[in-house]
Amino acid sequence: MPGTDSHPPPLQVLLLGCRFDTLERHYRQGEHSNIQQYIDLFYEDCTIEELAKSRQFDQGPPSSQLDVSVFKAKERGIWGILEDITGGAPKVIVLMGLVLALANQLSGINAIIYYAKQIFEHIVSPEQALVNTYYLGLLQMVVTLISGFMINNYGRRTLMLLGSSIIVFSLLMAFIFDSVYHNEKVVIGLIFLHIIGFSLSLGPVTFIYAAELMENISFILIVNWILTIMVSLLSEIMIKAIGIGKVFLFFGICSLLCLLYLYRNMIESSGQSRHELVSAF
């Protein structure tokens, strides 16, 4: 909760993060207690008036139809808009949230989940492909449950880097064994390994970590769903156009780039307040 020294449970953090309030709206409506909570989280030795002056808040009455903060954000450019949408999160925090959403979808998880049966049918019989698809879903559920117990013991960063490394390895090896060695049985094993890596890291950690970084993660959720739709629509086209092996390669390279960014910039959040975490960035 705002102003506390530790984070609330991950689910509570996620629910609290999905608020559409903006700091300027609170300021113009005289709700200074909400702004003070934000200052307590992100700043030290800063008054409400100093924050309002630095952000150029409008002191006029709120419009019944439109939020003036949107128009003022446009004057500050795209980062100003994102800053308001995310509840005032700094640019580096917004960028981390965007990379998390990109990494989540560019891991190829939805291409594998949505088209698992079709992928398996290229390797085994239709009946066995259906069985493998069921096992894939079961594996994802079990590993996700296990990660829920691991995330507080081993930390967000550790699980994210471990799982992402497994994803990169499995995708690149799947490309090699599909396109070079034509060993489909190994490809099946690597697909299951990919699910393990995702369920340990990007699956559970992405939105927990984003909610610990920023007050409002609605923008990150929107980006994630847009990418989900795009990946879902384009994956089948890519599979038919260039083959499943090269699709593995594409997602493997994307995942590698995201992994390098996370390795350099992701900070462990377990046991830290939001103020401490944001200050570390």
N, C-alpha and C positions, 0 to 999 in steps of 0.2 A: 504494500500500500504506500501511497505517497508520504514521504517524510519518515519512513521507517528505515531501520538499518539493514534489513534483509528483505529479500524478495518473498512475496506470497507464493503459495503453491503454483506450479506452472499453468494449470488450467485457469486458475483465478487471474493470473497475469494476462493470459490470452484474452479472457472475456473483458477485463478492464481496459485492454489496449484498443478494443474496437469501438472507440467513442469518436464522434464527429465534431466535438467541440473545438473551437480555436481560441487561442489566447486573446486575440483582439475582441472576439465576441464577449468573452468574460469581462474584459476591460471596459468595453462600452456599456455593458449591462451592470457594471458596478460589483461584479462577483470577484472581489479581490482575494478572497480566501482560496479560490481555485488557482489563481495566478501565483499566490504565495507558495502553494504546494509545488508548483512547477519550479519556482526559484529554489526551493529547498532541495529539489532533486538535481538540478542542473547547474546551479551557480552558488557562489559564496560571496558575501558582502555586496549584495546587489539589492536595491529597492525596487518596488513595483514601478515607480515613476521613471527610474533609470532604464528599466527594461522597456517600458512603453515608449520612451524617447528614442532608444536605440532601434526599436522596431518600427518607429513612425506610426504608432497606433492612432487611429481616428477616434476622437473623443465625442463625436456626434452620436445621436440616438441610433439604435439598430433599425435597419429597414425591415418591414414586415415581409418582404418578398426575397430580397437579395442580401447576402452578407458582404458588406463593404470590404472586408479583409481580402476577398477574392480579387477585387479590382486593384487593391494596393499591392497584393502579391505579384500581380502581373507586371507592375512597374519594377519589381526587383528581379524579374526574369523567372525562368523555369524553377530554379532552386528556391526562389521565394515562395512560389506556389507549393512546391513539395514540402517546404518547411512548415507552412500553415496546415497542409493536409495531414502531416504526421505529428501535429501537436507541438511544433516548434523544435523538432529534432535538428541538430546541426547537420551540415552537408555530408560529413564523413559518415555519420550514422545512417543517413538516408541511402548513401551509396552502398554501405554494407548490407542494408536490407534488400536493395535491388539485386546485389550479387547473390544473396541467399536465394531469392526467388528464381533467378536465372539458373543457378546451380541445381536447384530442385528439379526444374523441368528439363534442362539440357543434360541431365544425367541419363535421359532416355527412358525413364521409368514408365511413362505412359505409353510410349511406343511398344515397350515390352509387355505391359499389362494388357493393353487394348488388343494387341495383335499376337499375343502369346500362342493362341491356338493355330493361327496361320503360320507363324514361325516354326512351331513344332511339326506341323504337317509337312513342311519341306524336308524334315529329317526322319520322322517316324510315321507310323500308320495313324489315320484320323482318330481311331479309338485311343491309342496311346497318347496322342497329342492332347486329347481332352483330359485324360488322367493327369498328365504332366501339368496342365493348366490349373487343375484343382490343387495339386501339390504346391504349385507356385503361390497361389493365394493363401494356402494354409501356412506355408513357410513365412510369408510376409507378416501374417498376423502373429505368429509365435515369436518371431525375432523382435517385432515392434513391442510386444509385451515385455520381453526380456530387457530391451533398451530402456523401458520406463524405470526399471530398478537400477540400471547402470548409470543413468544420466547424472544423478546426484552424487554417486560414489566416485565416478571417474571424470566428471566434468564435461561441459558442452564442447569445448575445443577438442579435447582428446577424442571423443566419440566422432565428432565431425571429421577430423582429419583421418582417423582410422577408417571410417566407413567410406569416405570419399576416395581414399587411396585404393580400397578394395574395388570400388566402382570403376576407377580408371584402369586398374589392372585387368579386371574382367572384361571390359569393353574392348581394350586393345588386343588382349589375347583372343577374344572371340573373333575379331577381325582376322587375325593371323591364322587361326585354326580353320576358319571358314574359307578364306580366300587363298591361302597358301597350302595348307596341309589337307584341306577338305575333310577334316575329322569332325563330323557333325555331333557325335556323342560327347566329345569334349566341349563343344559349343553349348550343348544343353546344360552341362555342369557349370559352365561359366555364367550362363543366364541365371541359374539358381544362386551362384555366388554374388552376382550383381544385386539380386534382391536382398540378400543378407546385408551387403554393404549399405544399400539405401535405407533399409529398415533400422539400421544402427545409427545412422547419421542424418542425412537430409530429410528423411521422413519425419522423425519426431523432433529433431533439434531445431530445424529452420524457424518455425513460428514461435517456439518457446524463447529462442535467443532473440528474435526480432522484437517480441513483446517485452523482453527485459531491457532492450536498448531504447525503445521509443514508446511514448504514451499512446499513440494511435497507429495501429498497423493495418488499418483498412486499405491504404494505398498498396501496401505489399501484397495483401490478399488479392486485390484487384489485378495487379500485375501477374501474380501467380496463376489466376484463373484465365487471364488472356493468353498466357503462354501455354496453359493446359490445352486450350481450344486449338491454338496454332499447331502445337506438336501433334495433337490427335489428328488434325486434318492433313498435315503434311507428311506424317510418318508413312502412311500407306502409299502415298505418291512416291516418296523417296525409295521405299522398298522395291516398288515395281520398276522405278527408273534406274537405280544404280545397284540394287541387290542388297540383301540384309547385311553382308559383310562390310560394305562401305558405309552403311548406316551406323553400324557399330563403331567404325572408325570416326565418323563425324561426331557422334556423341562422346566418344572417348577423348577426342581432342578438346571439345568444349569443356568436359569435366576436368581435364588436366589444367586448363587455364583457370577455371574457377578454384580448383584446389590450390594452385600457386598463390592466388590472391588471398584466399582464406588463411593459408599458412603464414603469409606475411602480415596480415592485418587483423585476424580474429583474435580477440582477447578473451581469456577465460572469465565467465560471468558468475560462476557458482560461488556463493558466499559474499558477493559484492552488492552494495546498493546501486541503484541506477545512477546516482550522482558519481559514485566512485568509478563505475564502469565507463560512463561517458567522459569523465575527466581523463581516464587512461587513454582514450583515443586521441 
